Amino acid sequence: MNENILFKKNYGYTFRLGKYISEGFGIALKGMPLFLLFSFVFALITLILSFVPVLGTLLLLPTLSAGYYIAADKINKGEKLHFSHFFEGFKIYKSISLISLTSYIIIFFAFLTALYLLIENATIIGVISWFGGLKERMENFSDLPTKEILICIFFVMLVPIVCFAVFSLSVPFLLFEEKDFWEAMKMSRSITWKKILFFVLIFIIGAILYCGVQLGVYYIALKVFSQTEARMSWSSLLLPNSLVLGGVALLMGLQFLATFLAYCLLPFFHCIIYCIYKDLISDNDIDKDYLEVE
């Protein structure tokens, strides 16, 4: 294990959120044309793989997303970035896929555990005392207060976010520290847990922005469609079969647009995570006397 990582794992470190955001945005903006082009291709591949979600989620998409880290590393080192660099993750696609598969298995069981605890015990370590009796009240769901429902949903959905945050540095460790997938995941868990609240905050903000962009696209499209429909009758313009095909094409186009615009946020997110990784392997916050003794 990198000696700087080892020190910070044992003694902690300073999480410089403002620095990471500033440097991450700087790296992303330097390579923005290629980042946008790759995001376009990424969104197109995502749309195609939506017909085989297991293959896409576990194998191809995680490997493709590693391209953002590789590009960020090239830019940070002052090297010339080529579009082909985004696909270099396929050289170790097996290890990246194993990280993805293991993460989703952990998230799945953690999600089920959280759901069970909420429904069966109706409390999370006694933090919310008025959750008592939730199991009985679930029998008459309509009587369950909206506030309690929302808090239940929040805590259950928080579990996957925490898991993603814990393993967020696995791929950078795998790519740049040449670790095997399990060692990379262990390194990520041990170092991110020291500042887990900051990592979770980054993922929550990222998830809100990502979902916000997609929902915004669908909302605008719905408003435009409702106004257009009020002015003309589509059924009088198109044959029934053409109407069906047109509707399918419209939905797919809308899905692609929403996905692409949301993916335009990914360069910034991955560059921020990359900057966190670079700071962690640096000698910032390191006691030089400790390293000499070691």
Secondary structure as GFF3:
##gff-version 3
##sequence-region A 1 294
A	DSSP	alpha_helix	3	11	.	.	.	ID=ss1
A	DSSP	alpha_helix	17	30	.	.	.	ID=ss2
A	DSSP	alpha_helix	32	49	.	.	.	ID=ss3
A	DSSP	alpha_helix	53	55	.	.	.	ID=ss4
A	DSSP	pi_helix	56	60	.	.	.	ID=ss5
A	DSSP	alpha_helix	61	76	.	.	.	ID=ss6
A	DSSP	three_ten_helix	83	92	.	.	.	ID=ss7
A	DSSP	alpha_helix	93	116	.	.	.	ID=ss8
A	DSSP	pi_helix	117	121	.	.	.	ID=ss9
A	DSSP	three_ten_helix	129	131	.	.	.	ID=ss10
A	DSSP	alpha_helix	134	137	.	.	.	ID=ss11
A	DSSP	three_ten_helix	138	143	.	.	.	ID=ss12
A	DSSP	alpha_helix	146	166	.	.	.	ID=ss13
A	DSSP	alpha_helix	170	176	.	.	.	ID=ss14
A	DSSP	alpha_helix	181	192	.	.	.	ID=ss15
A	DSSP	three_ten_helix	193	195	.	.	.	ID=ss16
A	DSSP	alpha_helix	196	231	.	.	.	ID=ss17
A	DSSP	alpha_helix	234	237	.	.	.	ID=ss18
A	DSSP	alpha_helix	240	263	.	.	.	ID=ss19
A	DSSP	alpha_helix	266	281	.	.	.	ID=ss20
A	DSSP	alpha_helix	288	293	.	.	.	ID=ss21
###
